[in-house]
Amino acid sequence: MVLHVLSQIWKSGAEIYRDESDGRLSLKNAKLVPEEILKAADPVFGEIEKWFKSWEEAKAIDKHIRMMVHQVCGWQHNPKLNEWICANAEALTLFVEWQETLAKNGWNDIYTDYRQFENEASNIMKKKLYENAVLYANHNK
């Protein structure tokens, strides 16, 4: 339910983020979010907060794969990531293989946090994807 609500917020054009001034979650462009989504977010706000906290100490490699998932799902757009994945068939294929590995481990719903389905094989693929993205970014500055 958390990722479903968050995805609806992101797709509306709003942004939910942690405000550095007070440490609380804030909603930028809240007027873009349909009222029914805001109502759906209210009872799961604690879970939303927990999800955000779970990413605060994440490594760059993990944040990168999350951005890829969000890009492919159409939840959050990242033009540079999109450019890289469209220009690099090998990376796109590896990303599909990473998803297939998670599916074999039981991940069958985009609204379920994929991290619980990662394993050694998927982590190797994730590392290759990240290294490939860094190389691409360094060559296309």
C-alpha positions as CSV (number, residue, x, y, z in Angstrom):
1,M,0.0,0.0,0.0
2,V,2.9,2.4,0.8
3,L,4.5,2.2,-2.6
4,H,1.1,2.4,-4.3
5,V,0.3,5.7,-2.4
6,L,3.8,7.1,-3.0
7,S,3.6,6.2,-6.7
8,Q,0.3,8.1,-7.0
9,I,1.8,11.1,-5.3
10,W,4.9,11.1,-7.6
11,K,2.8,10.5,-10.8
12,S,0.6,13.5,-9.9
13,G,3.7,15.7,-10.2
14,A,4.2,16.3,-6.5
15,E,7.3,15.4,-4.5
16,I,7.5,14.0,-1.0
17,Y,10.8,14.6,0.7
18,R,12.4,15.0,4.2
19,D,12.6,18.7,5.1
20,E,16.1,19.3,6.4
21,S,15.0,22.2,8.6
22,D,12.8,20.1,10.9
23,G,13.3,16.5,9.7
24,R,9.7,15.9,8.8
25,L,8.3,14.6,5.6
26,S,7.0,17.4,3.4
27,L,5.0,17.5,0.2
28,K,6.0,19.9,-2.6
29,N,3.2,20.7,-5.1
30,A,0.6,19.2,-2.8
31,K,-2.2,20.9,-4.8
32,L,-1.4,18.5,-7.7
33,V,-2.3,15.4,-5.6
34,P,-5.9,14.3,-5.9
35,E,-7.7,14.5,-2.6
36,E,-8.5,10.7,-2.6
37,I,-4.7,10.0,-2.7
38,L,-4.1,12.3,0.2
39,K,-6.8,10.6,2.1
40,A,-5.3,7.2,1.3
41,A,-1.9,8.4,2.5
42,D,-3.1,9.5,5.9
43,P,-3.7,6.1,7.5
44,V,-0.4,4.7,6.2
45,F,1.7,7.8,7.0
46,G,3.7,5.9,9.6
47,E,4.6,3.2,7.0
48,I,5.5,6.0,4.5
49,E,7.8,7.5,7.2
50,K,9.3,4.1,7.8
51,W,9.9,3.5,4.1
52,F,11.7,6.9,3.8
53,K,13.8,6.2,6.9
54,S,14.8,2.8,5.4
55,W,16.4,4.6,2.5
56,E,18.3,7.3,4.4
57,E,21.4,5.3,5.0
58,A,21.3,3.4,1.7
59,K,24.4,3.3,-0.4
60,A,24.5,5.0,-3.8
61,I,24.3,1.7,-5.6
62,D,21.0,0.9,-3.9
63,K,19.6,4.4,-4.5
64,H,20.5,4.0,-8.1
65,I,18.6,0.8,-8.6
66,R,15.6,2.3,-6.8
67,M,15.7,5.2,-9.3
68,M,15.8,2.7,-12.1
69,V,12.7,0.9,-10.8
70,H,10.9,4.2,-10.3
71,Q,11.8,5.4,-13.8
72,V,10.6,2.2,-15.5
73,C,7.4,2.2,-13.4
74,G,6.7,5.8,-14.5
75,W,6.7,7.0,-10.9
76,Q,9.6,9.4,-10.9
77,H,11.4,10.7,-14.0
78,N,15.1,11.1,-14.3
79,P,16.1,12.3,-17.8
80,K,19.8,11.4,-17.4
81,L,19.0,7.9,-16.3
82,N,16.5,7.5,-19.1
83,E,19.1,8.7,-21.6
84,W,21.6,6.2,-20.3
85,I,19.3,3.2,-20.3
86,C,18.0,4.0,-23.8
87,A,21.5,4.4,-25.1
88,N,22.8,1.3,-23.6
89,A,21.2,-2.0,-24.6
90,E,23.5,-4.0,-22.4
91,A,22.4,-2.1,-19.3
92,L,18.7,-2.4,-20.3
93,T,19.1,-6.2,-20.7
94,L,21.0,-6.4,-17.4
95,F,18.2,-4.5,-15.7
96,V,15.6,-6.9,-17.1
97,E,17.7,-9.8,-15.9
98,W,17.9,-8.2,-12.5
99,Q,14.1,-8.0,-12.4
100,E,13.8,-11.6,-13.5
101,T,16.1,-12.7,-10.7
102,L,13.9,-10.9,-8.2
103,A,10.8,-12.5,-9.8
104,K,12.3,-15.9,-9.3
105,N,12.8,-15.0,-5.7
106,G,9.1,-14.1,-5.3
107,W,8.9,-10.4,-6.3
108,N,5.7,-10.2,-8.4
109,D,4.2,-6.9,-7.4
110,I,5.8,-3.5,-8.2
111,Y,4.1,-2.1,-5.1
112,T,6.0,-4.5,-2.9
113,D,9.5,-3.3,-1.8
114,Y,11.9,-5.4,-3.9
115,R,14.7,-5.3,-1.4
116,Q,13.5,-8.3,0.5
117,F,13.9,-10.4,-2.7
118,E,17.5,-9.5,-3.5
119,N,20.2,-12.1,-3.3
120,E,23.8,-12.6,-4.2
121,A,23.0,-12.9,-8.0
122,S,20.8,-9.8,-8.1
123,N,23.4,-7.9,-6.1
124,I,26.1,-8.7,-8.6
125,M,23.8,-7.5,-11.4
126,K,23.0,-4.4,-9.4
127,K,26.7,-3.6,-9.0
128,K,27.4,-4.1,-12.7
129,L,24.5,-1.7,-13.5
130,Y,25.8,0.9,-11.1
131,E,29.3,0.7,-12.5
132,N,28.0,0.9,-16.0
133,A,26.0,4.0,-15.1
134,V,29.0,5.7,-13.5
135,L,31.1,5.0,-16.6
136,Y,28.4,6.4,-18.8
137,A,28.0,9.5,-16.6
138,N,31.7,10.2,-16.6
139,H,32.0,9.9,-20.4
140,N,28.9,12.1,-21.0
141,K,29.5,15.1,-18.8
